[in-house]
Amino acid sequence: MASQEPPLVELLSRSRLQPVQVKNSVPTVVPLSILDNTVARFALTSAAWYYDKPSQCPDTLSPDALSRSLQTTLNSYPQWAGQLGWLPYNPSSGQRHGRVSISYGSPNDPGIELIVARSSQPLASLLPDSTDRAEGGVWNADNFPSAGLLVPTDIALLSPTDHSGLVSVSVQLTNFACGAISIAFRIAHPVADATTLFQFVKDWAAVHRAQIQNLPSPRLTPVFNPSLLDKAASGDINSPSPDPEILRISRSLPMVKYDWWSSASGCPAPMLPGTAVPPELQGTDLGERADPMPWAEWDVFAPVSHHLVYFSPSEVQRIWEAASAPGVRVSRLDALLAFIWRLVVRARDLADDPDPVHMIVTIGARSRVIPPLPDTFLGSPIVLARVSLSGAQISSTPSAAAAAIRASVAQLTPEAIGAFLHDVAHQVNPQRFWRAFLGARHSIVTSWQSLDAYGVDFGAGRPPRYVDAVMPSADGCFHVMEAGPPAAGRRNGGRWYDEPVCLSLHLRADVMARLLQDPELRKHRDGS
């Protein structure tokens, strides 16, 4: 019998951290925002920072030191230690179904989970540095055991019913044989989108640097007030029925809308429980129906490959110039997304297809509501915009897809998002409709290109070796961020396209192979 491979990581400890503050005898219960409710079934908000051994004091990033600074940071984020759960459904009192809250401030709060683990491997044996990853323009991330380096855990709301006593935030510290360390987060999506996650990790890093230098802790200013977002909704969100004119605006927006409760037919077994109408709603008016999920387009069991594709600033500039047409203004991100969308369409053999192909673009709502929300607003205020063109249109010219992306995103005005908030607030259940999909005719894009991932400084004396945007390994999941630390002499937080950019692609393995062999992939590398 062949011997089993030893696990990549060994669990050393698993504990719960609470903020150092006086607990109340009665917890504070805060309903989360309208948009927080919509992401309750989304994948976890996850990321991991990998640091080489500190260049000076090796104890700078010790689990004990990080644990102390984490607990101090938690004093400004007490909600993260609270209980994430469902508000009791009570139609007689106006409490709608599927609404999420956080209860915090009690001695019985679950806290946040702190996992400490170790690996017998040196980090360099698992992960090349940023220069080596970018060499050649493509890195096969299938070779990096991202999931294997995480200890299994349970997060509140991953199950539709099971949440009591479960944490909504898990942090894992993993020491490697060479003295390197990783800091990984897994967070329930209603608690944090990427912007909130980055705010927390930067706050933690600032507190940690202060503690290891024996300086006073910085003043942290996160804003936990979900009602601020709800106030941006149009009309009366507490009325018995929605306003028809506001619904007209909301339902004209460029968004897909697939109905979980109409999608049992053809649904893969792992997802089938999500298609059942909750027992407490059976026999009631379920409201409008929407299209069923197009399961035939997505083989969830097909092998998926993960590659990082790197583009230099000059390539991004040329891609943008090629996508720019007279009278049509597009951003560099529009152009880059259109460029890769065209290649994906070709690799999926849809280049001559007359039917719609969809790209779902994740859009932050903080700056798109009136009044705008502060950058430090906690939660998950995101919406998903649909861009739809035929395969033939996408593959025809670079400018067609870029212009379509810009046109869809531009429709998400404050008035439009206000109408959408009104619509969602009145829905029977805010998780019923999935405004995305994956597979042959859909792709989902998330962008972190302005969040300064490689600028997170815990005082180790060097930037992270790698920042892993832990995304679902699903066919059509794309992600954009900087390729690595800024070049010498450049500052963090500049224009993202002035530095190399990394496009993370999860595609069905045969599609990925065709994309990587497409001569168009490097069309703009040498100025052609």
C-alpha positions as CSV (number, residue, x, y, z in Angstrom):
1,M,0.0,0.0,0.0
2,A,1.3,3.4,-1.0
3,S,2.1,5.7,2.0
4,Q,-0.1,8.7,2.3
5,E,1.4,12.2,1.7
6,P,1.7,14.1,5.0
7,P,-0.6,17.1,5.3
8,L,0.9,20.4,4.3
9,V,0.0,22.0,7.6
10,E,-0.3,20.8,11.2
11,L,-2.8,22.4,13.5
12,L,-1.1,23.6,16.7
13,S,-4.0,25.5,18.3
14,R,-7.5,26.8,17.8
15,S,-8.8,29.5,20.1
16,R,-11.4,32.3,20.2
17,L,-10.4,35.9,20.8
18,Q,-12.7,38.6,22.3
19,P,-12.2,42.3,22.4
20,V,-10.8,43.6,25.7
21,Q,-13.7,45.7,26.8
22,V,-16.6,45.6,29.3
23,K,-19.4,43.3,28.2
24,N,-23.0,44.2,28.5
25,S,-25.5,42.0,30.2
26,V,-27.8,42.6,27.2
27,P,-26.2,42.2,23.7
28,T,-26.6,44.8,21.0
29,V,-28.5,43.4,18.0
30,V,-27.9,45.2,14.7
31,P,-29.7,44.3,11.5
32,L,-27.2,44.2,8.6
33,S,-27.8,46.3,5.4
34,I,-30.0,45.5,2.5
35,L,-26.9,44.6,0.4
36,D,-25.3,42.6,3.2
37,N,-28.4,40.4,3.1
38,T,-28.0,39.7,-0.6
39,V,-24.5,38.1,-0.2
40,A,-25.4,35.7,2.7
41,R,-25.0,32.7,0.3
42,F,-21.8,34.0,-1.4
43,A,-18.4,32.4,-1.0
44,L,-16.4,33.6,2.0
45,T,-14.4,36.8,1.7
46,S,-10.9,35.3,1.8
47,A,-7.3,36.3,1.3
48,A,-3.9,35.2,2.6
49,W,-0.6,37.2,2.9
50,Y,2.6,35.3,2.7
51,Y,5.7,36.9,4.3
52,D,9.3,35.7,4.1
53,K,11.2,35.5,7.4
54,P,11.5,39.0,8.9
55,S,14.7,40.6,7.9
56,Q,15.5,41.9,11.4
57,C,13.9,40.5,14.6
58,P,12.5,37.0,13.8
59,D,9.9,37.5,16.6
60,T,8.3,40.4,14.8
61,L,5.7,38.1,13.3
62,S,5.5,35.5,16.0
63,P,2.0,34.1,16.7
64,D,2.1,35.5,20.2
65,A,2.8,39.0,19.0
66,L,0.3,38.8,16.3
67,S,-2.3,37.5,18.6
68,R,-1.8,40.4,21.0
69,S,-2.1,43.0,18.3
70,L,-5.1,41.2,16.8
71,Q,-7.0,41.4,20.1
72,T,-6.2,45.1,20.4
73,T,-7.5,45.7,16.9
74,L,-10.6,43.8,17.7
75,N,-11.5,46.5,20.3
76,S,-12.4,48.7,17.3
77,Y,-14.2,45.9,15.6
78,P,-16.3,44.3,18.4
79,Q,-19.0,43.3,16.0
80,W,-16.7,40.8,14.3
81,A,-16.6,38.9,17.6
82,G,-20.4,38.8,17.8
83,Q,-23.0,36.3,16.6
84,L,-23.9,36.5,13.0
85,G,-27.4,35.0,12.4
86,W,-30.9,35.2,11.0
87,L,-33.5,37.6,12.4
88,P,-36.6,35.6,13.4
89,Y,-39.1,35.6,10.5
90,N,-42.3,37.2,11.8
91,P,-44.6,38.6,9.0
92,S,-47.1,39.8,11.5
93,S,-44.6,42.3,12.9
94,G,-43.2,43.2,9.5
95,Q,-39.9,41.1,10.0
96,R,-39.2,39.7,6.5
97,H,-37.6,36.4,5.7
98,G,-33.8,35.8,5.3
99,R,-32.6,39.0,7.0
100,V,-29.3,38.9,8.8
101,S,-28.1,40.5,12.0
102,I,-25.1,40.6,14.3
103,S,-25.5,40.4,18.0
104,Y,-22.5,41.5,20.0
105,G,-21.4,42.8,23.4
106,S,-22.3,39.7,25.4
107,P,-20.0,37.4,27.3
108,N,-21.4,34.6,25.2
109,D,-20.2,36.1,21.9
110,P,-18.4,33.5,19.8
111,G,-15.4,35.7,19.3
112,I,-13.2,35.5,16.2
113,E,-11.3,32.3,15.6
114,L,-7.5,32.2,15.7
115,I,-5.9,29.2,14.2
116,V,-2.1,28.6,14.6
117,A,-0.5,26.0,12.4
118,R,2.9,25.1,11.0
119,S,4.2,23.6,7.9
120,S,7.3,21.5,7.6
121,Q,7.9,23.0,4.1
122,P,10.0,26.1,3.4
123,L,7.8,28.7,1.7
124,A,10.1,29.0,-1.3
125,S,9.5,25.3,-2.1
126,L,5.8,26.0,-2.5
127,L,5.8,29.6,-3.9
128,P,8.2,31.4,-6.2
129,D,8.7,35.1,-5.6
130,S,6.9,37.8,-7.6
131,T,9.7,38.2,-10.1
132,D,9.8,34.4,-10.9
133,R,6.0,34.2,-11.0
134,A,5.8,37.0,-13.6
135,E,8.7,35.6,-15.7
136,G,7.2,34.5,-19.0
137,G,4.0,36.4,-18.3
138,V,2.0,33.4,-16.9
139,W,2.2,31.4,-13.7
140,N,0.5,28.1,-13.2
141,A,-1.2,28.6,-9.8
142,D,-2.4,25.0,-9.9
143,N,1.0,24.2,-8.5
144,F,0.4,26.3,-5.4
145,P,-1.6,24.4,-2.7
146,S,-3.7,27.4,-1.6
147,A,-6.5,25.3,-0.1
148,G,-4.2,22.7,1.3
149,L,-2.5,25.3,3.5
150,L,-5.8,26.2,5.3
151,V,-7.1,24.2,8.3
152,P,-10.8,23.4,7.8
153,T,-13.1,25.6,9.8
154,D,-16.8,26.4,10.2
155,I,-18.2,29.9,9.5
156,A,-21.6,31.2,10.4
157,L,-24.3,31.1,7.7
158,L,-22.4,28.7,5.4
159,S,-25.3,26.5,6.3
160,P,-28.8,28.0,5.8
161,T,-29.8,27.1,9.4
162,D,-26.6,26.4,11.4
163,H,-25.0,29.5,12.9
164,S,-25.3,29.4,16.7
165,G,-21.9,29.6,18.3
166,L,-20.1,29.8,15.0
167,V,-17.7,32.6,14.3
168,S,-18.0,34.9,11.3
169,V,-14.3,35.6,11.1
170,S,-11.4,33.1,11.1
171,V,-7.7,34.1,11.1
172,Q,-5.0,31.5,10.5
173,L,-1.3,32.1,11.2
174,T,1.0,29.5,9.6
175,N,4.7,29.2,10.3
176,F,6.9,27.6,7.6
177,A,10.1,25.7,8.2
178,C,12.2,28.7,6.8
179,G,10.8,31.2,9.3
180,A,8.2,32.6,6.9
181,I,4.6,33.1,7.9
182,S,1.2,33.4,6.3
183,I,-1.8,35.4,7.6
184,A,-5.0,34.1,6.2
185,F,-8.6,35.4,6.6
186,R,-11.9,33.6,6.0
187,I,-14.9,35.9,6.7
188,A,-18.6,35.5,6.2
189,H,-19.4,37.7,3.2
190,P,-22.2,39.8,4.9
191,V,-19.6,41.0,7.4
192,A,-16.9,42.1,4.9
193,D,-16.3,42.7,1.3
194,A,-12.8,43.1,0.0
195,T,-12.7,46.8,1.0
196,T,-13.6,46.0,4.6
197,L,-11.2,43.1,4.8
198,F,-8.3,45.3,3.6
199,Q,-9.3,48.1,6.0
200,F,-9.2,45.6,8.9
201,V,-5.9,44.0,7.9
202,K,-4.2,47.4,7.4
203,D,-5.6,48.6,10.8
204,W,-4.2,45.4,12.4
205,A,-0.9,45.9,10.7
206,A,-0.7,49.5,12.0
207,V,-1.5,48.4,15.6
208,H,1.1,45.6,15.3
209,R,3.8,47.9,14.1
210,A,3.1,50.3,17.0
211,Q,3.2,47.4,19.6
212,I,6.5,46.0,18.4
213,Q,8.0,49.5,18.5
214,N,6.5,50.2,21.9
215,L,4.5,53.1,20.5
216,P,0.9,54.1,21.3
217,S,-1.7,52.3,19.2
218,P,-3.1,54.3,16.4
219,R,-6.7,55.6,16.5
220,L,-8.9,53.3,14.3
221,T,-12.1,54.7,12.8
222,P,-14.1,51.9,11.2
223,V,-17.8,52.8,10.7
224,F,-20.3,50.1,11.6
225,N,-23.7,51.5,10.8
226,P,-25.5,49.4,8.3
227,S,-28.5,51.7,8.3
228,L,-26.5,54.3,6.5
229,L,-26.7,52.2,3.4
230,D,-30.4,51.5,3.8
231,K,-31.1,55.3,4.0
232,A,-29.9,55.5,0.5
233,A,-32.8,53.4,-0.7
234,S,-35.5,55.1,-2.7
235,G,-39.1,55.3,-1.4
236,D,-40.3,53.6,1.7
237,I,-38.6,50.3,2.3
238,N,-40.9,49.5,5.3
239,S,-44.2,49.9,3.4
240,P,-46.3,46.7,2.9
241,S,-45.6,46.7,-0.9
242,P,-43.0,48.2,-3.2
243,D,-43.5,51.3,-5.3
244,P,-44.2,50.2,-8.9
245,E,-42.3,53.2,-10.5
246,I,-39.2,52.5,-8.4
247,L,-39.5,48.8,-9.3
248,R,-39.6,49.8,-13.0
249,I,-36.2,51.6,-12.6
250,S,-34.7,48.7,-10.6
251,R,-35.7,46.1,-13.1
252,S,-34.4,48.0,-16.1
253,L,-30.9,47.7,-14.7
254,P,-28.2,45.5,-16.4
255,M,-28.3,42.6,-14.1
256,V,-28.9,38.9,-14.5
257,K,-31.5,37.4,-12.2
258,Y,-31.7,33.7,-11.7
259,D,-34.2,32.1,-9.3
260,W,-32.9,29.5,-6.9
261,W,-36.4,28.4,-6.1
262,S,-37.2,27.7,-9.8
263,S,-33.9,25.8,-10.5
264,A,-34.2,22.3,-9.1
265,S,-34.3,20.7,-12.6
266,G,-30.8,19.8,-13.7
267,C,-29.3,21.3,-10.5
268,P,-26.0,19.5,-9.5
269,A,-26.5,17.6,-6.3
270,P,-24.2,19.7,-4.1
271,M,-26.3,22.8,-4.8
272,L,-29.7,21.1,-4.8
273,P,-30.6,22.1,-1.2
274,G,-30.5,25.8,-2.2
275,T,-33.4,25.3,-4.6
276,A,-35.9,24.3,-1.9
277,V,-38.4,26.9,-0.7
278,P,-37.9,27.4,3.0
279,P,-40.5,25.4,5.0
280,E,-41.8,28.6,6.7
281,L,-42.6,30.2,3.3
282,Q,-44.3,27.2,1.8
283,G,-48.0,28.0,1.1
284,T,-47.4,31.8,1.1
285,D,-47.2,34.3,-1.7
286,L,-43.6,33.9,-3.0
287,G,-43.9,36.9,-5.2
288,E,-42.3,37.2,-8.6
289,R,-40.4,34.4,-10.3
290,A,-37.3,34.7,-12.4
291,D,-35.4,32.6,-14.9
292,P,-34.0,29.2,-13.7
293,M,-30.3,28.7,-13.5
294,P,-28.9,27.5,-16.9
295,W,-27.3,24.5,-15.4
296,A,-26.7,22.9,-18.8
297,E,-24.0,25.6,-19.4
298,W,-22.0,24.8,-16.3
299,D,-20.3,21.5,-15.6
300,V,-19.5,22.0,-12.0
301,F,-17.5,18.7,-11.9
302,A,-15.2,19.5,-14.8
303,P,-11.6,20.1,-13.9
304,V,-10.8,23.8,-13.4
305,S,-7.3,25.3,-13.9
306,H,-6.0,28.4,-12.2
307,H,-3.4,30.6,-13.9
308,L,-2.1,34.1,-13.2
309,V,-1.5,36.2,-16.3
310,Y,0.8,39.2,-15.9
311,F,0.6,42.4,-18.0
312,S,3.2,45.2,-18.0
313,P,2.2,48.8,-17.8
314,S,3.1,49.2,-21.5
315,E,0.9,46.2,-22.4
316,V,-2.1,47.7,-20.5
317,Q,-1.5,51.0,-22.2
318,R,-1.6,49.4,-25.7
319,I,-4.6,47.2,-24.8
320,W,-6.4,50.5,-23.7
321,E,-5.4,52.3,-26.9
322,A,-6.7,49.3,-29.0
323,A,-10.0,49.3,-27.2
324,S,-10.5,53.1,-27.4
325,A,-12.7,54.2,-30.3
326,P,-13.6,57.8,-31.4
327,G,-16.4,59.1,-29.2
328,V,-16.2,56.2,-26.7
329,R,-14.4,56.7,-23.4
330,V,-13.3,53.5,-21.6
331,S,-11.1,53.0,-18.6
332,R,-8.0,50.8,-18.6
333,L,-9.8,48.3,-16.5
334,D,-12.7,48.2,-19.0
335,A,-10.1,47.6,-21.8
336,L,-8.2,44.9,-19.9
337,L,-11.4,43.1,-19.0
338,A,-12.7,43.3,-22.6
339,F,-9.3,42.0,-23.8
340,I,-9.4,38.9,-21.6
341,W,-13.2,38.4,-22.2
342,R,-12.5,38.2,-25.9
343,L,-9.8,35.6,-25.4
344,V,-12.1,33.5,-23.1
345,V,-14.9,33.7,-25.7
346,R,-12.5,32.4,-28.4
347,A,-11.2,29.6,-26.1
348,R,-14.8,28.6,-25.3
349,D,-15.4,28.3,-29.1
350,L,-18.0,31.1,-29.0
351,A,-16.3,33.5,-31.3
352,D,-19.0,33.2,-34.0
353,D,-21.9,32.5,-31.7
354,P,-24.9,34.8,-32.2
355,D,-26.3,34.3,-28.6
356,P,-25.6,36.4,-25.5
357,V,-22.5,35.9,-23.4
358,H,-22.4,37.6,-20.0
359,M,-19.7,39.1,-17.9
360,I,-20.7,39.9,-14.3
361,V,-18.7,42.8,-12.9
362,T,-18.6,43.4,-9.1
363,I,-19.2,47.1,-8.3
364,G,-18.6,48.8,-5.0
365,A,-21.6,50.9,-3.9
366,R,-19.9,53.1,-1.2
367,S,-19.3,56.0,-3.6
368,R,-22.4,55.3,-5.7
369,V,-25.1,56.2,-3.2
370,I,-26.3,59.6,-1.9
371,P,-24.9,60.6,0.5
372,P,-21.8,58.6,-0.3
373,L,-20.7,56.1,2.4
374,P,-17.3,56.7,4.0
375,D,-14.4,54.5,2.8
376,T,-14.2,53.1,6.3
377,F,-17.8,51.8,6.1
378,L,-17.9,48.2,7.2
379,G,-20.0,45.5,5.5
380,S,-20.5,44.2,2.0
381,P,-22.0,47.0,-0.1
382,I,-21.6,45.5,-3.5
383,V,-23.8,45.1,-6.6
384,L,-23.3,42.9,-9.7
385,A,-23.6,44.5,-13.1
386,R,-24.3,42.4,-16.2
387,V,-22.5,43.1,-19.5
388,S,-24.0,41.1,-22.4
389,L,-23.0,40.8,-26.0
390,S,-23.1,38.0,-28.5
391,G,-20.0,35.9,-28.8
392,A,-19.5,37.3,-32.3
393,Q,-19.7,40.9,-31.1
394,I,-17.2,40.3,-28.3
395,S,-14.7,38.7,-30.7
396,S,-15.2,41.3,-33.5
397,T,-13.3,44.3,-32.2
398,P,-11.6,45.2,-28.9
399,S,-13.7,48.3,-28.5
400,A,-17.1,46.6,-28.6
401,A,-16.7,44.7,-25.3
402,A,-14.9,47.6,-23.6
403,A,-17.7,50.1,-24.5
404,A,-20.3,47.6,-23.3
405,I,-18.6,47.2,-20.0
406,R,-18.4,51.0,-19.6
407,A,-22.1,51.4,-20.6
408,S,-23.3,48.8,-18.1
409,V,-21.3,50.1,-15.2
410,A,-22.4,53.7,-16.0
411,Q,-26.0,52.8,-15.5
412,L,-25.4,52.1,-11.8
413,T,-26.1,55.7,-10.8
414,P,-27.1,56.8,-7.3
415,E,-30.8,56.8,-8.4
416,A,-30.5,53.4,-9.9
417,I,-28.9,51.9,-6.8
418,G,-31.5,53.6,-4.6
419,A,-34.2,51.9,-6.7
420,F,-32.4,48.6,-6.5
421,L,-32.2,48.9,-2.7
422,H,-35.9,49.5,-2.6
423,D,-36.6,46.5,-4.7
424,V,-34.4,44.1,-2.7
425,A,-35.7,45.4,0.6
426,H,-39.2,44.3,-0.4
427,Q,-38.2,40.9,-1.8
428,V,-39.6,37.9,0.0
429,N,-36.1,36.6,0.5
430,P,-33.0,38.6,-0.5
431,Q,-30.9,35.4,-1.2
432,R,-33.5,33.9,-3.6
433,F,-32.1,35.6,-6.7
434,W,-28.5,35.0,-7.8
435,R,-27.4,37.9,-10.0
436,A,-24.5,35.9,-11.4
437,F,-23.6,32.5,-12.8
438,L,-20.6,30.6,-14.1
439,G,-19.8,28.2,-16.9
440,A,-19.7,28.5,-20.7
441,R,-21.6,31.8,-21.1
442,H,-20.9,33.6,-17.8
443,S,-17.9,35.0,-16.1
444,I,-17.6,36.9,-12.8
445,V,-15.0,39.6,-12.2
446,T,-13.7,41.0,-9.0
447,S,-11.1,43.7,-8.9
448,W,-8.7,44.6,-6.1
449,Q,-6.4,46.7,-8.2
450,S,-6.6,49.8,-6.1
451,L,-6.5,48.2,-2.6
452,D,-2.7,48.1,-2.3
453,A,-2.6,44.5,-1.3
454,Y,1.2,44.4,-1.3
455,G,1.4,47.5,0.9
456,V,0.2,45.6,4.0
457,D,3.1,46.1,6.4
458,F,3.3,44.2,9.7
459,G,6.8,45.5,10.3
460,A,8.6,42.5,8.8
461,G,11.1,44.7,6.9
462,R,9.9,43.6,3.5
463,P,6.7,43.4,1.5
464,P,4.6,40.2,1.2
465,R,6.1,37.5,-1.0
466,Y,2.6,36.8,-2.3
467,V,-1.0,37.9,-1.7
468,D,-3.4,35.1,-2.4
469,A,-6.9,36.3,-3.4
470,V,-8.6,33.1,-2.4
471,M,-11.4,32.7,-4.9
472,P,-13.7,29.8,-5.7
473,S,-12.1,27.4,-8.1
474,A,-15.0,27.7,-10.5
475,D,-15.1,28.0,-14.3
476,G,-15.3,31.7,-15.1
477,C,-14.1,33.3,-11.9
478,F,-11.7,36.2,-12.7
479,H,-9.8,38.6,-10.4
480,V,-7.6,41.6,-11.0
481,M,-4.9,43.0,-8.6
482,E,-1.4,44.3,-8.7
483,A,1.3,41.8,-9.7
484,G,3.5,42.4,-6.7
485,P,5.2,45.1,-4.6
486,P,5.9,48.5,-6.4
487,A,9.2,48.9,-8.2
488,A,11.9,50.6,-6.3
489,G,11.3,54.3,-6.1
490,R,7.6,54.1,-6.6
491,R,5.1,54.5,-3.8
492,N,2.3,52.2,-2.8
493,G,-1.2,53.5,-3.7
494,G,-0.3,55.1,-7.1
495,R,-2.2,54.4,-10.3
496,W,-2.6,50.7,-10.6
497,Y,-1.7,50.6,-14.3
498,D,1.7,52.2,-13.7
499,E,2.8,48.9,-12.3
500,P,2.5,45.3,-13.6
501,V,-1.0,43.9,-13.1
502,C,-2.0,40.4,-12.4
503,L,-5.2,38.8,-13.8
504,S,-6.2,35.6,-12.0
505,L,-8.2,33.2,-14.2
506,H,-10.1,30.1,-13.1
507,L,-11.3,28.3,-16.2
508,R,-12.2,24.8,-17.2
509,A,-8.9,23.1,-17.9
510,D,-9.4,22.6,-21.6
511,V,-10.5,26.2,-22.1
512,M,-7.5,27.4,-20.2
513,A,-5.2,25.4,-22.3
514,R,-6.6,26.9,-25.5
515,L,-6.5,30.5,-24.1
516,L,-2.8,30.1,-23.1
517,Q,-2.0,28.9,-26.6
518,D,-3.9,31.8,-28.3
519,P,-1.3,34.1,-30.1
520,E,-3.6,37.1,-29.2
521,L,-2.7,36.7,-25.5
522,R,0.6,38.5,-26.0
523,K,-0.4,40.6,-29.0
524,H,0.5,43.8,-27.2
525,R,3.7,42.7,-25.4
526,D,6.0,44.1,-28.0
527,G,3.9,47.0,-29.2
528,S,2.2,45.2,-32.0
